Amino acid sequence: MTSTASRSPLTWITTLAAFLLLAAAALPAKVMAADAAPDTAAASAFIKQLADDTIATLQSNGSDQEKKAKFSELLEKGVNTDYLSRFVLGRNWNTASADQRKEFQGLFKDFLLANLTNRLSGEYQSQTFAVKTAVPAGSKDVLVRTDIQRQTGPVLPIEWRVRQFDGKWQIIDVKAEGLSLAITQRDEYATVIQRQGMDGLLSALQGQVEKLKEGDKDATLAPS
């Protein structure tokens, strides 16, 4: 099977998103009434806190292992990986067995953390970050639009889709230059499942995670 190229939309969106996607604990937020509009100010504050906590972690004196442990803890709180893993499987979630679902959710979380660890290795420590706007997206979500200014190159506009779960804000998607991370990844996984089946996806994802942990920033979803 031909894998997605190393410069695919999935790869570069993940690269852009790595600065904040898995960064920090969700801020406490008010529990809204069922008919209330989502609180855009609280959503903006949540994303701003993500930036602050990410930078603080990056600039800390802890070891790489200590930082990895911190990111793992923050991943559990700042991103709803269960929701996201179900979304990226799409209709294939319904046909997967309980064991396959559990294995996929674990591998997907490992993929996000391993990718983040690689991308943060000296790559994003000198960025400046600004929240630009926050607008409701339906009755539950808020789109928080931000700019990341690199030391060189143009500003990177990134849009974060956040939602409250049990009274806490969490990220459920990231969009860069009009491309959704969740949708792009869902399409890629669907292609692998169509050709290799669910077990084929699990095997390919396991291989990708292993390569990422070895420091290969451009590891693709190639079959084992």
N, C-alpha and C positions, 0 to 999 in steps of 0.2 A: 504493500500500500504506500502511496506517496503521501508523506506527512506535510503538514503546513510548513511553509518556509520560515526560516528564522526571523525574517523581517515581516511576518504576517501582522495583520491588525491586532490579533490577540497578543502577540509579543510586545508590540510597542505600546498598546494601551496599558498592559500590565506594568510596563516600565514606567510610564507616566504616573500611573495610579499608585505605585509602590511608595511614593513619598508619604502618603497619608492613609492608604486604604486599611491597613491592619494596625493602626498606630496606638489607639488609646481607649481608655475606659469611657463608656458613655456617661454623659452628664445627667444628673437627676433632672427630670422634667415633670411638669404638671400632667396629671392624668386628665385627658380632655373628655368632655361630654360627647356622646355619640354623634350629636349633630353639630359639634363645634368644628370650625376650620382649624387645620393644623397650625401650630404656633411657629411661625417663621423665624421670630426672634430667637426662640430657644434652639431651633435647628441650626441657625447661624452660629450661635454660641457653642454648640456642640462641635461643629466643624472647626471653629477657631481653636477650641481646646485641643482638638486632635493635632493641629499644627504645633501648638505650644508643647504638648507632651511628646510629640515625635522629635522635635528639635532638642528638647531636654534629654531624651534618651540617647540620641545620637551623640550629643556633646558630653555625656557622662563619662566617668573614668572607669566604668565597669568593663569586664572582659567581654569578648565576643559571646561566650557562653552565657554570661549573665544578661547581656542585652537580648539574646535569643529567647531566654526564659521570660524576660519582661515582655517582649513582643508576643510571645505565645499567650501570656496572661491577658494582654490587651486585646488580642485577636478575639478571644472569647467574649469580650464585653463590647468592643467597638463595632464589630461586623456580625450580622446575623448569618453565620455560615450555614446553618441548617436551612434557612429560607433560600439562601443563594444556591446551595447545592441542589435543592429540589427544583429550583427554577432552571438551572443550566441543564438538568437532565430532561426537562420538559415532559412529554408524554411517555418517555422511556422510564420515568420514575414509576409509573403505574404497572409496568410489565416486569420490572426488576424484582428479584426476590428480596426478602427481608435482609438476608446476609449480604447480598450485593449492594443494597442501599447503605447498609452500615459501613461496608468496606469503602464504598465510594465517598461517603461523607468524611471518613477519616483521611483518605488520600487527597481529597479536594482541599481540606484544611491544611494538610502537610504541604501541598503544592503552593498554596498562597503564602504560607510562612517561609518556606524555602526560597521562593522567588523574592520575597521581601528582604530576607537576610542578605541575599546576593546583591540586590539593587542598592541597599543601604550601605554597602561596604565602601565608604568614602565618596559615594556618588551624589548624595543629596544633602550634604551637611552645610552647604553655603547658600541655600535657597532663601528667598523671601516669599512670603505667602500673604495673600489678601483675600478676604471674603468680599465679593462684589454685590450680589443680590441673593435674595431667597424668595421663592414664590411657591404657592401651593400647587400640588400636582394631584388632582382628585381630592377625595375626602380624607385621605390618610397620609399622603406623602408630601415632602417638601423637596424642591430642587434648589440646592445651594450652589451658586456659581462662584467660582474662585479663579484667581490667577496665581501661577507660580512663576516667579522671575528667576531664571538661572543666571549664573555668572556670565555665561556666553550664550548667545542665541536668543530667539524671540520668547516672549511671554507664552506660557503654556496654559490655556484656559481649560479648566476641568470642572465638570458638573457632577455633584454628589447627590444621589437620591437617597433620602433618609426617611425612616418611619419609626414610630414609637412601638415598642414591644414591652408590655408590662411596665409602662411608664418611663421607659428609657429609650433614647434615640439610638438607632443603629443604622449603619450603611447597608443598603441592599443593591446598589448598582453605582457604577462610575461611568461617565461618558466623556470622551475626549474627541474633539473635532467631529462631533456628530455621531461617533461610533460608541455603542454601548458595550461595555466589558461583558456583562451578563449575556446579552444576545449573541455577541460574537463567539463567546465560549460555548454557548448552547449549540450554535450551528456547527462548530468544530466537533463537539462531542457526538452530535447526532450523525455526522458523517462517519466517524469511527465506528459507532454502534451499527450503522447500516451495513458496513463492510465486514466488521469483525465480531459483532455481537457485544453484549454487555461485558462479558469476560474479557474480550479483546480490549475494550476501553480500560478496564481495570488494570490489565497487564501493561498497556501503553502508559497509563498515568503513573503507575508504580515506577516504570523505567524513567519517566521524565522527572519524578521527584528525586530519584536516586542521583541523576545527573546534576540536578540543581543543588543538591546537598554537597556534591563534589566541587561546586563552584562554577558550573557551566551555565552562564547567564542566558545563553541562547538555546537551551535544551528545548526540543520540540516534542510533540506528542507522537513520536514514532513508535511503531509496534516493537515489542521485544523480540 
